[in-house]
Amino acid sequence: MGITNLFAAGGVVMWPLLAFSVVGFGLIIERVVFWFRVNRTQGRVVREVLTLYRRGNVVATLDKLQKNADLPIARIFLAALELEEPNPEEFRLALESEAQAEIPVLKRFNNMFDTIISLAPLLGLLGTVLGLITSFASLNLGDVGGSKTANVTAGISEALVSTAAGLIVAIFILMFANTFRGMYQRQIALIQEYGGQLELLYRRRYEKGGRSYAPTR
């Protein structure tokens, strides 16, 4: 049985399941591109930024961050380093506030993934119920093997195909959604680690110099 025949056999619920699969696939592509870019460049950029700042080259540090402002960690660092002469407490608050602001970017589409994962099996179950209703409505004990047997078979096929389709969509989306959640949790840990390193460097400079080493604007 071909894909077209399977789709037709699944009944009306196959249309929303197809929409869910297309939307889910598009969102997965966006998240894969996002996390690939972050994981590929972030570590190198952070190491270079911390090295530049440790050497006292604040201008080069800001320039490096601005060139990589598409990275969440770069935007977090910029929010603190662009403050005008903050004390260490203000510097820390700037890091934490911007980190909180970046959370929706890191968790983007998680609610949509959860919705698809929850609704796809339910739509499959609805298709099962509709298929069984069709089967029982066509069933006539006095006409076993007769003309209505095909309707009974079609109803059973709709029940099985729709259930399988709903589970396939949910399982496919769930695998990627869990992967993205793992990347999000790892990213939060890295933000805390890198932010702590920058804050420590700033505190040392502030205590030595008695004032901020960030340029005034």
Phi, psi and omega in degrees: 000127182283173180299318180297317179293322177296318179297316179295323181291336182287344177086194188294332183289349179292334180292308176296328177293323176295318178298317178299318182293321179293313179298313180299319180294319178297318179293324178297317179300315180299316181290324178297315178298316181298309184289329177296316179296316181296311184291333182283323189248339189297313183301315180295316181297316181297317179298317179294320180296313181295324178294315179298317181290324179296329179277356178089006181271079186290321181299314178295326177298311179296321179297318178296318180293319181294327177289340180241035183291354175282350178270136179303317183295328178293319178293324178295313179298318181298321181301326180273317186287339180272000175293151179270108176048057178282152169278170183303325180293318177294323178298314179297317179298322178296317177299313183293320181295316180290326176298319176296323180292335181276346182302314178301328178292319181288328182262015184304135177073003178299320179295322178294318177299316180298322179295314180296317180298324181281320187277328183302312177295327179293322175294321175299320177294321176299319176298324177298314180297315180296320178295319178292324176298317178298319180296311182292327179292332181269349186285129178222109185300335180274358184234035180297127182083004182270204187289335184273357179298326179297322178294322177297315179297319179296321179295318178294320178298318178299318181297315184286316183295315181295321178297313180298319181296317178299319180291321180297314179298314182296317181294318180299312180293322183297320180299314180288321181299319178293324176297317179293324177296320177297319178294322178298314180296321178294322180294320177299317179297319179292321178299317178295320180293308182294321178297321177296321179295317179294319179298319179297316178298319181294318180299319179297316179294321180295317180292325179287317186265344180077006179200172182292147174260005176278142182291143176281154181230000000 
